[in-house]
Amino acid sequence: MTTKTPIDLVDITTATDVTIVATDLLPFSDTSDGGASKKGAVQDILDLVTGDLVLLETQTAATDASIAFITGIDSTYSQYLFEVINFVPSVDGAALWARVSTDTGSTWKSGASDYGFCGLYATTTGTSGVTYDAAGSYFIVISDTGNVGNEKGNAAFKISEPSSSTEIKEMSVVNSTYNAASTGVWQSLGGSYISTTAVDGVRFTAATGFITSGTFKLYGII
């Protein structure tokens, strides 16, 4: 009979109260290896809980001209997801745009034909239609958004194969917002940054004015 040494147990009633972080290590019994005692990072558990999304960075806007992500976008993942939560512009009715960088944020692509997109929208007043631009200087992340009372916008914006030097950078977004007329708007768009050059940065700006508030999260998609 084989005797295994048990994992050391900690008396939590006497343990020091500290904040656990993703890089901390925890002991576990590996059932795939005959119950061998091993250790793993807290992030490993978080990855299991969150499924296919790995949170890479969170930024909170507070009267910012822009929110830029210039680290973490590389060949590690084939797709990246940006979550925009409660975007409020300084100018009532301003939209939220995205532009990309190919030089880690030294410059941002804003040429007259750098981006193309098309999609559908519908409103709580019963109107609907098509939004499109075959050649534009930005990609729409959230349409015109109000800044009075509870008016705000939310979105999930995705970019595929940013590090590829052979693929067009496909983009898509689903958003919902309350515009300056306090009308609810839902929108879904697809398009691209029309280039095969590798992308390593994404920046969000208000169409006019600045970003009064909002939370921006970057995830890698496994």
C-alpha positions as protocol buffer text, in pm:
chain_id: "A"
residue {
  index: 1
  type: MET
  ca { x: 0 y: 0 z: 0 }
}
residue {
  index: 2
  type: THR
  ca { x: 126 y: 347 z: -93 }
}
residue {
  index: 3
  type: THR
  ca { x: 97 y: 620 z: 169 }
}
residue {
  index: 4
  type: LYS
  ca { x: 65 y: 977 z: 44 }
}
residue {
  index: 5
  type: THR
  ca { x: 173 y: 1280 z: 242 }
}
residue {
  index: 6
  type: PRO
  ca { x: -134 y: 1501 z: 292 }
}
residue {
  index: 7
  type: ILE
  ca { x: -134 y: 1863 z: 180 }
}
residue {
  index: 8
  type: ASP
  ca { x: -60 y: 2091 z: 475 }
}
residue {
  index: 9
  type: LEU
  ca { x: -377 y: 2245 z: 610 }
}
residue {
  index: 10
  type: VAL
  ca { x: -403 y: 2601 z: 742 }
}
residue {
  index: 11
  type: ASP
  ca { x: -610 y: 2694 z: 1045 }
}
residue {
  index: 12
  type: ILE
  ca { x: -805 y: 2984 z: 894 }
}
residue {
  index: 13
  type: THR
  ca { x: -904 y: 3111 z: 1237 }
}
residue {
  index: 14
  type: THR
  ca { x: -542 y: 3210 z: 1300 }
}
residue {
  index: 15
  type: ALA
  ca { x: -432 y: 3284 z: 944 }
}
residue {
  index: 16
  type: THR
  ca { x: -343 y: 3641 z: 841 }
}
residue {
  index: 17
  type: ASP
  ca { x: -624 y: 3823 z: 655 }
}
residue {
  index: 18
  type: VAL
  ca { x: -479 y: 3939 z: 322 }
}
residue {
  index: 19
  type: THR
  ca { x: -607 y: 4002 z: -29 }
}
residue {
  index: 20
  type: ILE
  ca { x: -549 y: 3708 z: -262 }
}
residue {
  index: 21
  type: VAL
  ca { x: -420 y: 3788 z: -613 }
}
residue {
  index: 22
  type: ALA
  ca { x: -414 y: 3594 z: -939 }
}
residue {
  index: 23
  type: THR
  ca { x: -46 y: 3497 z: -907 }
}
residue {
  index: 24
  type: ASP
  ca { x: -82 y: 3343 z: -560 }
}
residue {
  index: 25
  type: LEU
  ca { x: -41 y: 2965 z: -540 }
}
residue {
  index: 26
  type: LEU
  ca { x: -287 y: 2716 z: -396 }
}
residue {
  index: 27
  type: PRO
  ca { x: -238 y: 2345 z: -315 }
}
residue {
  index: 28
  type: PHE
  ca { x: -461 y: 2086 z: -481 }
}
residue {
  index: 29
  type: SER
  ca { x: -493 y: 1714 z: -534 }
}
residue {
  index: 30
  type: ASP
  ca { x: -452 y: 1624 z: -904 }
}
residue {
  index: 31
  type: THR
  ca { x: -712 y: 1354 z: -974 }
}
residue {
  index: 32
  type: SER
  ca { x: -569 y: 1306 z: -1324 }
}
residue {
  index: 33
  type: ASP
  ca { x: -237 y: 1205 z: -1166 }
}
residue {
  index: 34
  type: GLY
  ca { x: -348 y: 960 z: -902 }
}
residue {
  index: 35
  type: GLY
  ca { x: -429 y: 1231 z: -649 }
}
residue {
  index: 36
  type: ALA
  ca { x: -75 y: 1369 z: -641 }
}
residue {
  index: 37
  type: SER
  ca { x: -30 y: 1683 z: -434 }
}
residue {
  index: 38
  type: LYS
  ca { x: 45 y: 1981 z: -656 }
}
residue {
  index: 39
  type: LYS
  ca { x: 13 y: 2358 z: -662 }
}
residue {
  index: 40
  type: GLY
  ca { x: -137 y: 2601 z: -910 }
}
residue {
  index: 41
  type: ALA
  ca { x: -203 y: 2972 z: -952 }
}
residue {
  index: 42
  type: VAL
  ca { x: -530 y: 3139 z: -856 }
}
residue {
  index: 43
  type: GLN
  ca { x: -553 y: 3257 z: -1219 }
}
residue {
  index: 44
  type: ASP
  ca { x: -590 y: 2893 z: -1325 }
}
residue {
  index: 45
  type: ILE
  ca { x: -911 y: 2873 z: -1120 }
}
residue {
  index: 46
  type: LEU
  ca { x: -1033 y: 3205 z: -1258 }
}
residue {
  index: 47
  type: ASP
  ca { x: -980 y: 3078 z: -1612 }
}
residue {
  index: 48
  type: LEU
  ca { x: -1196 y: 2774 z: -1537 }
}
residue {
  index: 49
  type: VAL
  ca { x: -1472 y: 2988 z: -1388 }
}
residue {
  index: 50
  type: THR
  ca { x: -1478 y: 3247 z: -1667 }
}
residue {
  index: 51
  type: GLY
  ca { x: -1472 y: 2988 z: -1944 }
}
residue {
  index: 52
  type: ASP
  ca { x: -1305 y: 3108 z: -2263 }
}
residue {
  index: 53
  type: LEU
  ca { x: -1237 y: 3467 z: -2152 }
}
residue {
  index: 54
  type: VAL
  ca { x: -914 y: 3575 z: -1982 }
}
residue {
  index: 55
  type: LEU
  ca { x: -926 y: 3925 z: -1833 }
}
residue {
  index: 56
  type: LEU
  ca { x: -608 y: 4110 z: -1930 }
}
residue {
  index: 57
  type: GLU
  ca { x: -668 y: 4472 z: -1831 }
}
residue {
  index: 58
  type: THR
  ca { x: -930 y: 4707 z: -1689 }
}
residue {
  index: 59
  type: GLN
  ca { x: -932 y: 5086 z: -1728 }
}
residue {
  index: 60
  type: THR
  ca { x: -1176 y: 5335 z: -1579 }
}
residue {
  index: 61
  type: ALA
  ca { x: -1239 y: 5665 z: -1758 }
}
residue {
  index: 62
  type: ALA
  ca { x: -1269 y: 5987 z: -1560 }
}
residue {
  index: 63
  type: THR
  ca { x: -1283 y: 6287 z: -1795 }
}
residue {
  index: 64
  type: ASP
  ca { x: -1032 y: 6130 z: -2036 }
}
residue {
  index: 65
  type: ALA
  ca { x: -966 y: 6229 z: -2396 }
}
residue {
  index: 66
  type: SER
  ca { x: -926 y: 5860 z: -2479 }
}
residue {
  index: 67
  type: ILE
  ca { x: -878 y: 5512 z: -2337 }
}
residue {
  index: 68
  type: ALA
  ca { x: -595 y: 5319 z: -2502 }
}
residue {
  index: 69
  type: PHE
  ca { x: -482 y: 4958 z: -2473 }
}
residue {
  index: 70
  type: ILE
  ca { x: -121 y: 4923 z: -2594 }
}
residue {
  index: 71
  type: THR
  ca { x: -10 y: 4612 z: -2405 }
}
residue {
  index: 72
  type: GLY
  ca { x: -148 y: 4260 z: -2411 }
}
residue {
  index: 73
  type: ILE
  ca { x: -263 y: 4261 z: -2774 }
}
residue {
  index: 74
  type: ASP
  ca { x: -32 y: 4013 z: -2942 }
}
residue {
  index: 75
  type: SER
  ca { x: -21 y: 3661 z: -3083 }
}
residue {
  index: 76
  type: THR
  ca { x: -118 y: 3499 z: -2751 }
}
residue {
  index: 77
  type: TYR
  ca { x: -486 y: 3493 z: -2855 }
}
residue {
  index: 78
  type: SER
  ca { x: -645 y: 3489 z: -3199 }
}
residue {
  index: 79
  type: GLN
  ca { x: -934 y: 3708 z: -3081 }
}
residue {
  index: 80
  type: TYR
  ca { x: -967 y: 3988 z: -2826 }
}
residue {
  index: 81
  type: LEU
  ca { x: -1284 y: 4121 z: -2666 }
}
residue {
  index: 82
  type: PHE
  ca { x: -1332 y: 4472 z: -2529 }
}
residue {
  index: 83
  type: GLU
  ca { x: -1620 y: 4530 z: -2290 }
}
residue {
  index: 84
  type: VAL
  ca { x: -1743 y: 4889 z: -2254 }
}
residue {
  index: 85
  type: ILE
  ca { x: -1957 y: 4947 z: -1947 }
}
residue {
  index: 86
  type: ASN
  ca { x: -2164 y: 5262 z: -1882 }
}
residue {
  index: 87
  type: PHE
  ca { x: -1996 y: 5493 z: -2133 }
}
residue {
  index: 88
  type: VAL
  ca { x: -2097 y: 5857 z: -2080 }
}
residue {
  index: 89
  type: PRO
  ca { x: -1967 y: 6129 z: -2318 }
}
residue {
  index: 90
  type: SER
  ca { x: -1906 y: 6491 z: -2224 }
}
residue {
  index: 91
  type: VAL
  ca { x: -2108 y: 6606 z: -2526 }
}
residue {
  index: 92
  type: ASP
  ca { x: -2473 y: 6500 z: -2528 }
}
residue {
  index: 93
  type: GLY
  ca { x: -2528 y: 6270 z: -2825 }
}
residue {
  index: 94
  type: ALA
  ca { x: -2163 y: 6182 z: -2894 }
}
residue {
  index: 95
  type: ALA
  ca { x: -2071 y: 5836 z: -3023 }
}
residue {
  index: 96
  type: LEU
  ca { x: -1779 y: 5617 z: -2916 }
}
residue {
  index: 97
  type: TRP
  ca { x: -1521 y: 5531 z: -3180 }
}
residue {
  index: 98
  type: ALA
  ca { x: -1235 y: 5280 z: -3199 }
}
residue {
  index: 99
  type: ARG
  ca { x: -909 y: 5313 z: -3390 }
}
residue {
  index: 100
  type: VAL
  ca { x: -611 y: 5079 z: -3402 }
}
residue {
  index: 101
  type: SER
  ca { x: -235 y: 5120 z: -3383 }
}
residue {
  index: 102
  type: THR
  ca { x: 38 y: 4923 z: -3558 }
}
residue {
  index: 103
  type: ASP
  ca { x: 325 y: 5080 z: -3362 }
}
residue {
  index: 104
  type: THR
  ca { x: 222 y: 5033 z: -2996 }
}
residue {
  index: 105
  type: GLY
  ca { x: 31 y: 5358 z: -2974 }
}
residue {
  index: 106
  type: SER
  ca { x: 282 y: 5597 z: -3132 }
}
residue {
  index: 107
  type: THR
  ca { x: 22 y: 5667 z: -3402 }
}
residue {
  index: 108
  type: TRP
  ca { x: -342 y: 5570 z: -3452 }
}
residue {
  index: 109
  type: LYS
  ca { x: -487 y: 5475 z: -3788 }
}
residue {
  index: 110
  type: SER
  ca { x: -735 y: 5744 z: -3897 }
}
residue {
  index: 111
  type: GLY
  ca { x: -708 y: 5751 z: -4274 }
}
residue {
  index: 112
  type: ALA
  ca { x: -1019 y: 5827 z: -4477 }
}
residue {
  index: 113
  type: SER
  ca { x: -1048 y: 5464 z: -4593 }
}
residue {
  index: 114
  type: ASP
  ca { x: -888 y: 5268 z: -4307 }
}
residue {
  index: 115
  type: TYR
  ca { x: -1212 y: 5108 z: -4182 }
}
residue {
  index: 116
  type: GLY
  ca { x: -1532 y: 4966 z: -4322 }
}
residue {
  index: 117
  type: PHE
  ca { x: -1848 y: 4847 z: -4145 }
}
residue {
  index: 118
  type: CYS
  ca { x: -2215 y: 4772 z: -4188 }
}
residue {
  index: 119
  type: GLY
  ca { x: -2497 y: 4658 z: -3963 }
}
residue {
  index: 120
  type: LEU
  ca { x: -2847 y: 4699 z: -3829 }
}
residue {
  index: 121
  type: TYR
  ca { x: -3007 y: 4913 z: -3560 }
}
residue {
  index: 122
  type: ALA
  ca { x: -3346 y: 4931 z: -3392 }
}
residue {
  index: 123
  type: THR
  ca { x: -3494 y: 5175 z: -3142 }
}
residue {
  index: 124
  type: THR
  ca { x: -3752 y: 5166 z: -2864 }
}
residue {
  index: 125
  type: THR
  ca { x: -3970 y: 5397 z: -3072 }
}
residue {
  index: 126
  type: GLY
  ca { x: -4006 y: 5129 z: -3339 }
}
residue {
  index: 127
  type: THR
  ca { x: -3770 y: 5266 z: -3602 }
}
residue {
  index: 128
  type: SER
  ca { x: -3495 y: 5053 z: -3753 }
}
residue {
  index: 129
  type: GLY
  ca { x: -3248 y: 5063 z: -4036 }
}
residue {
  index: 130
  type: VAL
  ca { x: -2899 y: 5002 z: -4172 }
}
residue {
  index: 131
  type: THR
  ca { x: -2573 y: 5169 z: -4072 }
}
residue {
  index: 132
  type: TYR
  ca { x: -2278 y: 5142 z: -4310 }
}
residue {
  index: 133
  type: ASP
  ca { x: -1957 y: 5304 z: -4428 }
}
residue {
  index: 134
  type: ALA
  ca { x: -1743 y: 5132 z: -4691 }
}
residue {
  index: 135
  type: ALA
  ca { x: -1444 y: 5356 z: -4625 }
}
residue {
  index: 136
  type: GLY
  ca { x: -1414 y: 5555 z: -4303 }
}
residue {
  index: 137
  type: SER
  ca { x: -1162 y: 5686 z: -4052 }
}
residue {
  index: 138
  type: TYR
  ca { x: -1301 y: 5500 z: -3748 }
}
residue {
  index: 139
  type: PHE
  ca { x: -1507 y: 5201 z: -3636 }
}
residue {
  index: 140
  type: ILE
  ca { x: -1829 y: 5270 z: -3443 }
}
residue {
  index: 141
  type: VAL
  ca { x: -1836 y: 5103 z: -3101 }
}
residue {
  index: 142
  type: ILE
  ca { x: -2142 y: 5277 z: -2957 }
}
residue {
  index: 143
  type: SER
  ca { x: -2381 y: 5501 z: -3149 }
}
residue {
  index: 144
  type: ASP
  ca { x: -2492 y: 5850 z: -3039 }
}
residue {
  index: 145
  type: THR
  ca { x: -2516 y: 5844 z: -2658 }
}
residue {
  index: 146
  type: GLY
  ca { x: -2684 y: 6087 z: -2420 }
}
residue {
  index: 147
  type: ASN
  ca { x: -2530 y: 6218 z: -2099 }
}
residue {
  index: 148
  type: VAL
  ca { x: -2835 y: 6336 z: -1905 }
}
residue {
  index: 149
  type: GLY
  ca { x: -2977 y: 6139 z: -1612 }
}
residue {
  index: 150
  type: ASN
  ca { x: -2936 y: 5766 z: -1670 }
}
residue {
  index: 151
  type: GLU
  ca { x: -2840 y: 5795 z: -2038 }
}
residue {
  index: 152
  type: LYS
  ca { x: -2531 y: 5584 z: -2118 }
}
residue {
  index: 153
  type: GLY
  ca { x: -2403 y: 5317 z: -2354 }
}
residue {
  index: 154
  type: ASN
  ca { x: -2266 y: 4963 z: -2331 }
}
residue {
  index: 155
  type: ALA
  ca { x: -2091 y: 4745 z: -2587 }
}
residue {
  index: 156
  type: ALA
  ca { x: -1898 y: 4426 z: -2660 }
}
residue {
  index: 157
  type: PHE
  ca { x: -1637 y: 4491 z: -2930 }
}
residue {
  index: 158
  type: LYS
  ca { x: -1422 y: 4212 z: -3080 }
}
residue {
  index: 159
  type: ILE
  ca { x: -1117 y: 4209 z: -3306 }
}
residue {
  index: 160
  type: SER
  ca { x: -982 y: 3896 z: -3473 }
}
residue {
  index: 161
  type: GLU
  ca { x: -625 y: 3796 z: -3565 }
}
residue {
  index: 162
  type: PRO
  ca { x: -470 y: 4131 z: -3467 }
}
residue {
  index: 163
  type: SER
  ca { x: -112 y: 3997 z: -3487 }
}
residue {
  index: 164
  type: SER
  ca { x: -150 y: 3840 z: -3830 }
}
residue {
  index: 165
  type: SER
  ca { x: 48 y: 3991 z: -4117 }
}
residue {
  index: 166
  type: THR
  ca { x: -170 y: 3820 z: -4378 }
}
residue {
  index: 167
  type: GLU
  ca { x: -527 y: 3862 z: -4252 }
}
residue {
  index: 168
  type: ILE
  ca { x: -759 y: 4165 z: -4270 }
}
residue {
  index: 169
  type: LYS
  ca { x: -846 y: 4265 z: -3911 }
}
residue {
  index: 170
  type: GLU
  ca { x: -1212 y: 4166 z: -3878 }
}
residue {
  index: 171
  type: MET
  ca { x: -1412 y: 4357 z: -3615 }
}
residue {
  index: 172
  type: SER
  ca { x: -1764 y: 4325 z: -3474 }
}
residue {
  index: 173
  type: VAL
  ca { x: -1969 y: 4494 z: -3205 }
}
residue {
  index: 174
  type: VAL
  ca { x: -2305 y: 4467 z: -3034 }
}
residue {
  index: 175
  type: ASN
  ca { x: -2412 y: 4774 z: -2840 }
}
residue {
  index: 176
  type: SER
  ca { x: -2706 y: 4932 z: -2664 }
}
residue {
  index: 177
  type: THR
  ca { x: -2747 y: 5292 z: -2559 }
}
residue {
  index: 178
  type: TYR
  ca { x: -2984 y: 5571 z: -2467 }
}
residue {
  index: 179
  type: ASN
  ca { x: -2933 y: 5863 z: -2703 }
}
residue {
  index: 180
  type: ALA
  ca { x: -2975 y: 6237 z: -2645 }
}
residue {
  index: 181
  type: ALA
  ca { x: -3352 y: 6201 z: -2697 }
}
residue {
  index: 182
  type: SER
  ca { x: -3367 y: 5933 z: -2422 }
}
residue {
  index: 183
  type: THR
  ca { x: -3451 y: 5674 z: -2687 }
}
residue {
  index: 184
  type: GLY
  ca { x: -3313 y: 5323 z: -2645 }
}
residue {
  index: 185
  type: VAL
  ca { x: -3104 y: 5205 z: -2940 }
}
residue {
  index: 186
  type: TRP
  ca { x: -2969 y: 4855 z: -3014 }
}
residue {
  index: 187
  type: GLN
  ca { x: -2705 y: 4806 z: -3283 }
}
residue {
  index: 188
  type: SER
  ca { x: -2499 y: 4523 z: -3430 }
}
residue {
  index: 189
  type: LEU
  ca { x: -2211 y: 4592 z: -3668 }
}
residue {
  index: 190
  type: GLY
  ca { x: -1945 y: 4397 z: -3852 }
}
residue {
  index: 191
  type: GLY
  ca { x: -1647 y: 4525 z: -4047 }
}
residue {
  index: 192
  type: SER
  ca { x: -1271 y: 4556 z: -4041 }
}
residue {
  index: 193
  type: TYR
  ca { x: -954 y: 4756 z: -4026 }
}
residue {
  index: 194
  type: ILE
  ca { x: -876 y: 4726 z: -4397 }
}
residue {
  index: 195
  type: SER
  ca { x: -513 y: 4618 z: -4375 }
}
residue {
  index: 196
  type: THR
  ca { x: -304 y: 4305 z: -4321 }
}
residue {
  index: 197
  type: THR
  ca { x: -52 y: 4495 z: -4104 }
}
residue {
  index: 198
  type: ALA
  ca { x: -32 y: 4355 z: -3750 }
}
residue {
  index: 199
  type: VAL
  ca { x: -228 y: 4553 z: -3489 }
}
residue {
  index: 200
  type: ASP
  ca { x: -91 y: 4595 z: -3135 }
}
residue {
  index: 201
  type: GLY
  ca { x: -309 y: 4870 z: -2989 }
}
residue {
  index: 202
  type: VAL
  ca { x: -673 y: 4983 z: -2971 }
}
residue {
  index: 203
  type: ARG
  ca { x: -791 y: 5327 z: -2863 }
}
residue {
  index: 204
  type: PHE
  ca { x: -1142 y: 5447 z: -2777 }
}
residue {
  index: 205
  type: THR
  ca { x: -1244 y: 5811 z: -2817 }
}
residue {
  index: 206
  type: ALA
  ca { x: -1567 y: 6006 z: -2811 }
}
residue {
  index: 207
  type: ALA
  ca { x: -1665 y: 6143 z: -3152 }
}
residue {
  index: 208
  type: THR
  ca { x: -1666 y: 6491 z: -2996 }
}
residue {
  index: 209
  type: GLY
  ca { x: -1551 y: 6607 z: -2654 }
}
residue {
  index: 210
  type: PHE
  ca { x: -1413 y: 6351 z: -2412 }
}
residue {
  index: 211
  type: ILE
  ca { x: -1514 y: 6041 z: -2214 }
}
residue {
  index: 212
  type: THR
  ca { x: -1673 y: 6157 z: -1890 }
}
residue {
  index: 213
  type: SER
  ca { x: -1695 y: 5809 z: -1739 }
}
residue {
  index: 214
  type: GLY
  ca { x: -1703 y: 5440 z: -1820 }
}
residue {
  index: 215
  type: THR
  ca { x: -1522 y: 5113 z: -1758 }
}
residue {
  index: 216
  type: PHE
  ca { x: -1323 y: 4942 z: -2033 }
}
residue {
  index: 217
  type: LYS
  ca { x: -1211 y: 4578 z: -2006 }
}
residue {
  index: 218
  type: LEU
  ca { x: -982 y: 4379 z: -2235 }
}
residue {
  index: 219
  type: TYR
  ca { x: -1013 y: 4000 z: -2258 }
}
residue {
  index: 220
  type: GLY
  ca { x: -822 y: 3738 z: -2450 }
}
residue {
  index: 221
  type: ILE
  ca { x: -1048 y: 3473 z: -2606 }
}
residue {
  index: 222
  type: ILE
  ca { x: -909 y: 3121 z: -2578 }
}
